[in-house]
Amino acid sequence: MSSRGAEKQDDRLRVDWDEIPVTRSKSDDFRPHQRRSEDSNRPEHRDDSFLANIQRSLVYGNWLRPFWYDLNDPCEVGKWRAGSARNVSITTADDVRISAWHIIPVEHQACETDADFDASLSGKTPPPSTPVSATTAAPPLPSRTKLWIYFHGSSWDRGFPLRIAAIEMIKKVAPDAHILVVEYRGFGDSEKVIPTERGLQEDALAAWEWALSKGVPPSRVVIFGHSLGTGPASFLYRHLHKPIATDPRQRPQSSSPPLPGSLLLFCPYSSIASAVATHPLSFISPLHKIVGRERLRDKNKEWVSEGWDTETEMHRLKEYAAATLDGQAGPEPSNRLDILIVHGIRDSDIPLANALEIFISLAGKPADSRVKEPPPPPLSARDGSLYVVEVGEPGSSSGLKGRLFTPELGTHTNLPNVEAVTRIVAAWVKRSI
């Protein structure tokens, strides 16, 4: 590559932080276990009007349902070996039944019964009654095996090829990890109710509580969201670290909080209002080229029924980490809050500006030279740019560390298949989890 070409590419990858507007909404917390949708940008009651439900059908796309596979047979859908995955049913706090897949680690011996699967989650050796073939026999799981909770994007369901690709990526970067693939209410074979922001928050909390009920240590849990799923994933991660004081499940200040290990976000949106402003399927997206994305986003907040303000959620986490380090936010976390954001430069569905806004809510508006780091070998700047920020002293056991990777070849749907992304996530898993 010529030096002129390299300079042109470097200019494309360089972020001019001063050109990115930083606008934040109020930092009040959700009240996640009251029976209504509420956050800092939501009205005091849930809007069940016809227009609001039409918006939800467009945002979630849960009415798009494949018919050519059976979600009750995950091994057949994913083409995985028999006994390596099961379909589970979870009941939420608001009495809605959701489904999920539980996938065991790559090298773990096959399971036959639910008891076998449950035993594998807690790191116990499956009972002797479990038939084990010569090809599936493996040593007992190590006691620190991770569980990934995966929240997928809008439309279709967990068996769609895009979701299978994400599952395969997890298997590649964390072969010793269990995976829980959550199906939101109204999607797939979950209960047929209208999905809402409040409802998906309940689904996320129910998935977390299911994991704890199976004996999974909280610090072993990695929360992973892709596209739409970054909203529930960010909410869950923030809520577990900083629940509101009036929450019915609020822990006593003297107790040790059950904290998840890390958070991974693929193609996040700073808010639904921002996503609607630019998504190619949005009927108002052409306006952003006329009035500007930020202005259109702010106007959208006045009428959209769903909030999913990930930018504010990350800002709350930053405040929590900073206050905890100063001894002002209750118990100190037992492990670092670690967040990795991956967003493709060529993403035309949710532009990179969304991830930059989220990262800025963690980092402030830093000088480029202070946060940019070279990607790990054998990657180079031609593969993408890596930015890192820490809240707290580097190397300390508490605080927050945020990373943003912007792969050059990344689009909205191909990230799990991009080699540079796999390498970055694998390096993050090895270093942080």
C-alpha positions in Angstrom: 0.0 0.0 0.0 1.4 3.4 -0.9 2.1 5.9 1.9 -0.6 8.2 0.5 -3.1 5.3 0.6 -2.1 4.5 4.2 -2.5 8.1 5.2 -5.9 8.2 3.7 -7.0 5.0 5.5 -5.5 6.3 8.8 -7.6 9.5 8.4 -10.7 7.4 8.0 -10.0 5.4 11.1 -9.0 8.4 13.2 -11.8 9.8 15.5 -12.1 13.5 15.8 -13.7 13.6 19.3 -14.4 17.3 19.1 -16.8 16.8 16.2 -19.0 14.4 18.1 -21.7 16.2 20.1 -22.2 14.9 23.6 -25.8 15.2 24.8 -27.1 13.2 27.8 -30.5 12.8 29.3 -31.2 12.9 33.0 -29.4 10.2 35.0 -32.4 8.9 37.0 -32.5 5.1 37.2 -35.1 2.7 35.9 -37.5 1.2 38.4 -37.2 -2.3 36.8 -39.6 -4.2 39.0 -42.6 -2.0 39.0 -45.2 -3.1 36.6 -44.7 -0.2 34.1 -42.1 1.0 31.8 -40.0 3.7 33.3 -36.6 5.3 32.8 -35.2 8.8 32.6 -36.8 9.5 29.2 -40.1 7.5 29.5 -43.5 8.8 30.4 -45.0 7.9 33.8 -47.3 5.2 32.2 -46.9 2.7 29.4 -48.3 3.9 26.1 -50.6 1.1 24.8 -52.0 3.1 22.0 -52.3 1.8 18.4 -49.5 4.0 17.2 -47.1 2.9 20.1 -47.8 -0.8 19.3 -47.1 -0.1 15.6 -43.8 1.4 16.6 -43.0 -1.6 18.7 -43.7 -4.0 15.8 -41.3 -2.1 13.6 -38.6 -1.8 16.3 -38.6 -5.4 17.4 -39.8 -7.1 14.2 -40.9 -10.1 16.2 -43.6 -10.9 13.7 -40.9 -12.2 11.3 -40.7 -15.9 12.2 -38.8 -18.6 10.2 -40.8 -21.8 9.7 -38.1 -24.1 8.4 -36.6 -25.3 11.7 -37.7 -26.4 15.1 -36.4 -24.3 18.0 -37.1 -27.2 20.4 -34.2 -29.1 18.7 -31.2 -26.7 19.0 -28.7 -29.4 18.1 -30.4 -29.9 14.7 -30.8 -26.1 14.1 -27.2 -25.3 14.9 -25.8 -28.6 13.5 -24.1 -29.4 16.8 -23.4 -32.8 18.3 -26.2 -34.5 20.1 -26.5 -33.7 23.8 -24.6 -30.4 23.5 -27.7 -28.1 23.8 -31.1 -28.0 25.2 -34.2 -25.8 25.1 -35.2 -24.3 28.5 -38.3 -22.4 29.7 -37.9 -19.4 32.0 -40.8 -17.6 33.8 -40.2 -13.8 34.3 -41.3 -11.8 37.4 -44.3 -10.5 35.5 -45.4 -14.1 34.8 -44.4 -14.4 31.1 -42.8 -17.5 29.8 -39.7 -17.1 27.6 -37.5 -19.7 26.0 -33.8 -20.0 25.7 -31.1 -22.4 24.5 -28.5 -23.7 27.0 -25.3 -24.8 25.1 -22.6 -26.6 26.9 -18.8 -26.1 26.3 -17.3 -27.5 23.2 -15.2 -30.3 24.9 -17.7 -31.1 27.6 -19.2 -34.6 27.5 -22.7 -34.9 26.1 -25.6 -34.5 28.4 -28.8 -36.6 28.3 -31.1 -35.1 31.0 -31.8 -31.7 32.4 -30.0 -32.8 35.6 -26.9 -33.5 33.5 -27.1 -30.0 32.0 -27.6 -28.4 35.4 -24.7 -30.3 36.9 -22.5 -29.1 34.1 -23.4 -25.5 34.8 -22.1 -25.7 38.4 -18.9 -27.4 37.3 -19.9 -30.8 38.6 -19.2 -34.1 36.8 -22.4 -35.4 35.2 -23.9 -38.5 37.0 -22.5 -41.9 36.1 -25.9 -42.8 34.5 -25.1 -40.4 31.7 -24.0 -42.4 28.6 -20.7 -41.1 27.4 -19.2 -42.2 24.1 -15.5 -42.4 23.4 -15.7 -39.4 21.2 -17.4 -37.1 23.7 -15.6 -38.1 26.9 -13.8 -35.2 28.5 -12.4 -34.2 31.9 -14.7 -32.5 34.4 -15.3 -28.8 33.8 -12.9 -26.4 35.5 -14.5 -24.6 38.4 -14.2 -21.2 36.7 -15.9 -22.0 33.4 -17.8 -19.0 32.1 -21.4 -18.6 31.1 -22.3 -16.2 28.3 -25.8 -14.7 28.2 -26.5 -13.7 24.6 -29.2 -11.2 23.6 -29.8 -11.2 19.9 -30.9 -8.5 17.5 -34.3 -7.6 16.2 -36.5 -9.8 14.0 -36.5 -13.5 13.5 -35.3 -15.6 16.5 -32.4 -17.3 18.1 -32.2 -20.0 15.3 -31.7 -17.6 12.5 -28.3 -18.0 10.7 -27.0 -14.6 12.0 -27.5 -15.8 15.6 -25.9 -19.1 14.9 -22.9 -17.2 13.6 -22.6 -15.3 16.8 -22.9 -18.5 18.8 -20.1 -20.0 16.8 -18.0 -17.0 17.5 -18.5 -17.5 21.2 -17.5 -21.1 20.9 -14.4 -20.1 19.0 -13.2 -17.5 21.5 -14.4 -19.2 24.7 -14.6 -23.0 24.0 -14.8 -23.7 27.7 -17.9 -21.5 28.2 -21.6 -22.3 28.5 -24.0 -20.2 26.4 -27.5 -19.1 27.3 -29.3 -17.7 24.1 -32.3 -15.8 25.3 -35.5 -15.5 23.3 -37.4 -12.4 24.1 -41.2 -12.4 24.8 -43.1 -12.3 21.6 -40.3 -13.9 19.6 -39.8 -17.4 18.5 -41.4 -20.0 20.8 -41.6 -17.6 23.8 -45.0 -16.5 25.0 -46.9 -14.5 22.4 -47.2 -11.0 24.0 -46.3 -7.6 22.6 -42.6 -6.9 23.4 -41.9 -3.7 25.1 -38.8 -2.1 26.7 -40.1 -2.9 30.2 -40.9 -6.4 29.1 -37.4 -7.1 27.6 -35.9 -5.7 30.8 -37.8 -8.4 32.7 -36.6 -11.0 30.3 -33.0 -10.0 30.9 -33.4 -10.1 34.7 -35.1 -13.5 34.4 -32.2 -14.9 32.4 -29.7 -13.6 35.0 -31.7 -15.1 37.9 -32.0 -18.4 36.0 -28.2 -18.5 35.7 -27.8 -17.9 39.5 -30.4 -20.5 40.3 -28.3 -23.1 38.5 -25.4 -22.3 40.8 -23.4 -20.2 38.3 -21.1 -17.8 40.2 -22.0 -14.2 39.1 -18.4 -13.3 38.3 -18.4 -16.1 35.7 -21.2 -14.5 33.6 -20.4 -12.5 30.5 -23.3 -10.5 29.1 -23.3 -10.2 25.3 -25.7 -8.1 23.2 -25.8 -7.6 19.4 -27.8 -4.7 17.8 -31.2 -4.6 19.5 -29.8 -6.9 22.2 -27.3 -4.3 23.3 -30.2 -2.5 25.0 -31.3 -5.3 27.3 -27.6 -6.3 27.8 -26.6 -2.7 28.8 -29.6 -2.4 31.1 -28.9 -5.7 32.8 -25.2 -4.9 33.4 -26.0 -1.4 34.7 -28.9 -2.6 36.9 -26.8 -5.3 38.6 -24.1 -2.7 39.5 -26.3 0.3 40.2 -30.0 -0.6 41.0 -32.2 2.3 42.2 -32.7 2.8 45.9 -36.5 2.1 45.8 -36.2 -1.2 43.8 -38.1 -4.1 45.5 -35.0 -6.3 44.9 -32.6 -3.6 46.1 -29.8 -5.3 48.1 -28.9 -4.2 51.6 -26.0 -1.8 51.6 -24.0 -4.2 53.8 -24.3 -7.2 51.5 -22.0 -8.2 48.7 -23.7 -7.6 45.3 -23.8 -10.4 42.8 -21.9 -8.8 39.9 -21.5 -10.2 36.4 -18.0 -10.4 34.9 -18.0 -8.4 31.7 -20.1 -6.8 29.0 -19.7 -7.2 25.2 -21.6 -5.0 22.8 -21.8 -5.5 19.0 -23.2 -2.6 16.9 -24.9 -0.8 19.8 -27.2 2.2 19.3 -27.0 5.1 21.7 -30.8 5.1 21.9 -33.8 4.0 19.8 -34.4 7.6 18.8 -30.9 7.6 17.4 -31.3 4.3 15.5 -34.6 5.4 14.0 -33.0 8.6 12.7 -30.6 6.7 10.4 -31.8 3.1 9.9 -32.3 2.4 6.2 -35.8 0.9 6.9 -37.0 3.9 8.9 -39.4 6.1 6.9 -37.9 9.3 8.5 -34.2 8.4 8.0 -33.8 10.5 4.8 -34.4 13.6 7.0 -31.2 13.1 8.8 -29.3 14.2 5.7 -31.2 17.4 5.8 -31.6 18.4 9.4 -28.7 16.3 10.9 -28.7 13.1 12.8 -28.4 14.7 16.3 -31.3 17.1 15.7 -33.5 14.4 14.3 -32.6 12.1 17.2 -33.6 14.7 19.8 -36.9 15.3 18.0 -37.5 11.5 17.9 -37.2 11.3 21.7 -40.5 13.2 21.9 -42.6 10.5 20.2 -40.8 7.1 20.1 -42.4 4.6 22.5 -39.2 2.7 23.3 -36.2 4.4 24.8 -33.2 2.0 25.3 -30.9 4.8 26.2 -27.6 2.9 26.2 -25.6 6.2 26.3 -27.2 7.1 29.6 -26.7 3.5 31.0 -23.0 3.7 30.3 -22.8 7.1 31.9 -24.4 5.7 35.0 -21.8 2.9 35.1 -19.0 5.5 34.9 -20.6 7.4 37.8 -20.9 4.2 39.8 -17.3 3.2 39.2 -15.9 6.7 40.0 -18.0 6.9 43.2 -17.1 3.4 44.3 -13.4 4.2 44.0 -14.0 7.2 46.3 -15.9 5.1 48.8 -19.2 6.8 48.1 -21.2 4.0 46.4 -21.5 1.2 48.8 -19.5 -2.1 48.5 -16.5 -2.2 46.2 -16.9 -4.5 43.2 -15.0 -7.8 43.5 -13.8 -7.5 39.9 -13.3 -4.8 37.4 -16.2 -3.5 35.3 -15.0 -4.4 31.9 -16.8 -3.4 28.7 -15.9 -4.1 25.1 -17.7 -2.3 22.3 -17.3 -3.5 18.7 -18.8 -1.4 15.8 -18.0 -1.8 12.1 -16.9 1.3 10.2 -19.1 0.1 7.3 -22.2 -0.3 9.4 -25.0 1.4 7.4 -27.9 0.2 9.7 -26.6 1.8 12.9 -23.8 4.2 12.1 -20.5 4.2 14.1 -21.4 7.6 15.6 -23.7 5.7 18.0 -20.8 3.6 19.4 -18.6 6.8 19.7 -21.4 8.5 21.7 -21.6 5.5 24.0 -17.8 5.4 24.4 -17.7 9.1 25.1 -20.2 8.6 27.9 -17.6 6.2 29.5 -14.5 8.2 28.6 -15.6 11.8 28.6 -14.2 13.6 25.6 -10.6 12.5 25.7 -7.6 13.5 23.6 -7.3 10.9 20.8 -3.7 10.2 21.8 -4.6 9.3 25.4 -7.0 6.5 24.6 -5.9 5.0 21.3 -3.9 1.8 21.6 -2.4 -0.4 18.9 -4.5 -3.6 18.3 -2.9 -6.8 19.5 -0.6 -8.7 17.1 -1.0 -9.9 14.4 -3.6 -7.1 13.8 -2.7 -3.7 12.5 -4.3 -0.3 12.0 -5.5 -1.6 8.6 -7.8 -4.0 10.5 -9.3 -1.3 12.7 -8.7 1.1 15.6 -8.7 0.3 19.3 -9.5 2.8 22.0 -9.3 2.1 25.7 -10.3 4.2 28.7 -10.1 3.5 32.5 -12.1 4.9 35.3 -9.8 4.5 38.3 -6.1 3.7 38.6 -4.7 1.4 35.8 -4.1 -2.1 37.1 -6.4 -1.7 40.1 -8.9 -4.4 41.0 -11.8 -2.1 40.9 -13.1 0.6 38.6 -14.2 0.4 35.0 -12.3 -0.3 31.8 -14.0 0.4 28.5 -12.7 -0.6 25.0 -13.9 0.4 21.6 -12.8 -1.5 18.5 -13.8 -0.2 15.1 -13.0 -2.9 12.4 -12.4 -1.5 8.9 -14.3 -4.4 7.3 -17.2 -4.5 9.8 -20.8 -4.1 8.8 -23.9 -4.5 10.9 -24.3 -8.3 10.3 -20.9 -9.7 9.6 -19.0 -8.9 12.8 -19.0 -12.5 14.1 -17.4 -13.6 10.9 -14.7 -10.9 10.7 -11.3 -12.4 11.7 -10.1 -9.2 13.2 -13.1 -9.1 15.5 -12.6 -12.7 16.6 -9.0 -11.9 17.4 -9.9 -8.8 19.4 -12.7 -10.6 21.4 -10.4 -13.6 22.0 -7.6 -11.3 23.3 -10.2 -9.5 25.5 -11.5 -12.8 26.9 -8.0 -14.0 27.7 -7.0 -10.8 29.4 -10.2 -9.7 31.1 -12.3 -12.7 31.9 
